[in-house]
């Protein structure tokens, strides 16, 4: 099972992520910003509240993402 071990918020609703397999990449949150609790992440301060919780990422409003799905949609750095 893949885990997210580090999450760093970046401008333009991007996250720089590090996974348990050592891979690092950029995940674009913009495609989900119109759905449910994720719409609240348009608030930059809330978006920047991202943290690691139980090997996934979550925000101060309780929104969270499945690490496997995030992994599949991450653009990995070389």
URKAUR-V583329 format. One record per pair of residues at least 4 apart in sequence whose C-alpha atoms are under 6 Angstrom apart, sorted by the first residue. I is the first residue (numbers start at 1). J is the second residue. D is the distance in Angstrom with one decimal. If there is no record, write none. Layout:
I&J&D, I&J&D
//
This chain:
3&19&5.6, 3&20&5.1, 3&55&4.7, 3&67&5.9, 4&18&6.0, 4&19&4.5, 4&55&5.1, 4&56&5.3, 5&18&5.6, 5&19&5.4, 6&17&5.5, 6&18&5.0, 7&16&5.8, 7&17&4.7, 8&15&5.5, 8&16&5.1, 9&15&4.6, 9&48&5.6, 10&14&5.0, 10&15&5.5, 13&29&5.5, 13&30&5.9, 14&27&5.7, 14&28&4.7, 14&29&5.9, 15&26&5.6, 15&27&5.1, 16&25&5.7, 16&26&4.6, 17&24&5.6, 17&25&5.5, 18&23&5.9, 18&24&4.4, 19&23&5.5, 24&76&5.8, 24&77&5.9, 25&74&5.9, 25&75&5.3, 25&76&3.9, 25&77&5.0, 26&74&5.5, 26&75&5.2, 27&74&4.6, 33&38&5.0, 33&39&4.5, 34&39&4.8, 35&39&5.6, 37&63&5.8, 41&46&5.7, 41&47&4.8, 49&59&5.6, 49&60&5.9, 50&58&5.6, 50&59&4.6, 51&57&5.6, 51&58&5.6, 52&56&5.6, 52&57&4.7, 53&57&5.8, 56&67&5.3, 57&64&5.6, 57&65&6.0, 58&63&5.6, 58&64&4.1, 59&63&5.5, 67&71&6.0
//
